[in-house]
Amino acid sequence: MSKITMTVNGKAASGDVEGRTLLSSFLREDLFLTGTHIGCDTSQCGACVVHVNGVAVKSCTMLAAEADGAEISTIEGQAAPDGTLNTIQQAFQDHHGLQCGFCTPGMVMSAAALLKENPKPTEAEVRHYLEGNICRCTGYHNIVKAILAASGQEIPAIAAE
């Protein structure tokens, strides 16, 4: 067992972990931040995306011990303290960018990373960036619309692929 400490959503957090403990498991099981979803455990679905030191990471591919000393941001840290949704979350709600909601935390976290890197992405750039996130419900069109809306752009007519 190793003692790890990190800052999660602006608050100090620590715990004892086995060397094989994944960051996703530590967040969910030790810190009770269950918004980080585990969908595949193989880095395919993107439901577990969090930000580690400002970079989007699939937390099922990172050991918790690797995050020792890091600053972690999860979906729980995206809304304001009073519960007001951030711009991306509100856009997902306004543009029906979610259905069952399972992929939504990872999509929102990926969208936040994209908009930090590229504040005004094109539709094609949004689609390319989301290639590591799987949604089985929406068909992605409304997710793309939500991300474009969150970027402050007008939403083009999005054709079915």
ABEGO torsion letter per residue (X at the ends): XBBBBBBBGGBBBBBBBBAABBAAAAAAAAAGBAABBBAAGAGAAGAABBBBGGBBBBAAABBAAAABGBBBBBAAAABBAAGBBBAAAAAAAAAGABBAGAAAAAAAAAAAAAAAABABBBAAAAAAAAAABBBAAAGGAAAAAAAAAAAGBBBBBBBBX
